[in-house]
């Protein structure tokens, strides 16, 4: 799908973003609100080489009545040898979800890689403290894969009953998943974090929190973790994945 990229594309070019075309090979409906699309990478993984890392993401380009929009998605199971990976879409109203719902083998989509990065926490934390939702589940799973022997507590904000069926890569012996229903705002999740996380981070210098929720929630929790709880900047990795009022 060719998309005229407008000023966003110009900026990414100036920032040395690299462009690729992905081709759909398969698609599967994981739940009513979650879809996995498989791709060949158009040379992306070979070009990335040693830059592959947990939570790695690319920008996909979608056309909306002639206007370009880009959205960022985590690569799921990237395989440089075969040049394949998948992308998982938390479905809702919006151009990206509309595209994913009908994606079929042979469809193509343009992509840009620019800005992705991951700094491994040093020292390695004794427990990962993770906060997310269905949109960030692929990144959460890649983080768990990268630390296969590290225990983790995961606060996971849900919207639908079917979210209980989402493909978590968790081990009940090492991973504690705490689901938090979202009732129109982030209040429930923020309250749970304030009530439960401090006891799991007795050593503020050694604790490590990875969080990726909607932009407002991420901002609120990042401020709390750094300013109120006193975690060092390098021990909190926060990224706003979406905005409640934006079509995505």
N, C-alpha and C positions, 0 to 999 in steps of 0.2 A: 504494500500500500504506500504509494508515494504521497508525501505530505510536504507542502511548502511550509518551512519552519519559522518564517518571520524573524522578529528581533531576537527571540530566544535562541534560535539556531545560530544567528550571527554571533551572539555572545559566547556560546559554547565553542564555536570555531575559534574565536579569539583566545579562549582559554585552552586551546589545543585538544578539544574533545575529538574523539575518533568515532567515525560513523560505520555502521554495519547494517546489513539486511538479514533478518531472521526469517526462517521458513517453518511454518507449522507442520509437524509430523503426526501429531495426535492430540486429542483433548479428552478429558474425563471429568465428569461431574462428581466431585467428592461429596458434597452435600448440596442441598437446595440453594445455599448461599456461598458456595466455595467451589471454584473450578481450577483445575490444573491443565495448563497447555504446554505441550512439549515442542521443542524447536531444534533445528540445526542452526549453528551459531554464525554462519557467514564469515568465519575466520576470527571471531572475537577471542576465543579462548587461547588460540595459538598466539595471537597478538598480545594478550594479557600476560602470558607466561608466568614468571615468578610473582606477578602482582595479584594472583588469585588469593583471596583471603576470606575468612568467615564474614558473613553479612554482605558480601559483595553485591552491588546493584548496578543496574543500567537504566537509562532513560528511554522509554518507549514513546513513539510519536503517534498521536491520534488526530484525525481530522474531524472537526465539528462545524458543519456548514461552511466549509472552506477555511476555517481558522485553525491554526496548529495548536495542539496542546501536548505537553510532555508530562509523563508520570514516571516515577521511579519504582522499580521492582527488583527484589532480591533474586539472584540466580539460585535455583534449586538443583542440587546434584550436578554441578558442572563437570563434564568429562572431557578434558582437553584431547584425549586420544581419539575419541569418536566425534568431537566437535558438537556435542549435544548438551542440553540442559532443559529444565522446565521453569515455568513461572506460575505461581499460584495467585489467583485473584479472589479477594474477599468481595463478593458481589453486592452491589447496591445500585442506586440510580447514578448514571453517569456514562460518559463516552467510553472510558476504558472497560468498564463492566459490560457495556453493550457489545463492544468488540469481542471480548472474551466469550460471551454467551454463544456467539455464532462462529467462533474460530474453528476452522476445519483444515485437514491436511491440504497443503499446497498454498494456503494463504501466506502472505508475507507482511512484515511490519518493519519499519525502520527504527533504528536504535542508535543512541550515542552513549559512549562511556566517558565520563568526566566527573571527577569529584569524589569517587568512591574511595574509601580507605578504612583501615582498622588498625588501631594500636593495641597490641596485646598488653594487658595489665601486668606490670612487674612491680613487686613479686606476684606470682599467680595467687589469686585469692583461694582461701580454704573453702569458700562457698560462693557460688554465683547468685546474685540477687537480681532477678529479671522481672521487668514490668512491661506488659504488652497487650495486644489484642489480635484478632484475626488478621488484620493487615500486616502485622509484623511477625506472624507465626513463622514464615519461611526464614527470616533472619534469626529468630529464637532457635529454631531447629539447627541452623548452621552453627550457631554459637555452642549449643550442647554437643554437636558432633566434634567441634574443635577442642572441647574439654571433656573427653569421655570418662575420666575418672573423678571429675570434680562434682561434688554435690551441688544442687541448685534448688532455690525456692523461686517459684514463678507465680506472680500475680497476673491473672489473665482475665481481661475484661471481655464479657460476652454480651451478645445482643439476641441471639436466637437459641432455641432449645437444641437445634442441630449442631451448635458449636461444640457440644460435648463429643461429637463424632469427628472433630478435626484431627488431622494426622500429626499429633505430637510425637516427637521422638524422645520419649521419656522412659526412664527406668524407675519403677516404683521404689526400688531399693536406694536410689540416689536422688530422685527428683520429687519435690513436693509442689504440686500444681494447685493453686488456690484460685478458683474461679469467682469472679466478681461481676454480677449482672449490672449492665448499664441501663439506667432508667432515665434517659433523656439528658443526663449530665455526667460529669466526672466525679461528682461528690462522693459516691460510694467507693470508688477506687482510691481517691485521695485519703479518705477517712481510714480505709483498711491499711494503707501504707503507713500512715502516721501511727496507727495503733500497733502494727505488727513488725514493721521492718527494724526499728531501733534495737529490739532484743536480739536480732540476728546479725547485728553489726556492732558488737561490743568494742572492737578495736577500729576506731574511725579511720585510722591511717591505712589499715590493711583491707578494709571492706571494699567491695567493687559492685557497683550497680549499673546495669545496662537497661535502658528504658526507651521504648519507642511506642508512643500512643498518638492520639490526635495532638495537634500543635499546642493547644491551650493546656491540656493535661500535662504534657511533657514539660512545658515551661513552669507550671505550678510545682510539679514534683522536683524538677531540677533545682529550683530556688529553695525548696524545703530541704532537700538533701545536702546542699552545699552551705546554705546560710544558717538554717536552723539546726540541722543535725551535725554539721561541721565536717562533712566528708571533703577531702581534698579534690580539687578540680579534676585531676587526672584519674580519680577513682570513680567518676560519674560520667558515663557516656549516654547522653540524651539526644534524641532526634525526633522531631515532630514529623509523623508520617502522613497526616491528612488533616483537613479542616472540615468540621461538621457541616458547614454551609456550602462547601465547594463540590462541584460535580467532578467525580474522579473515576 
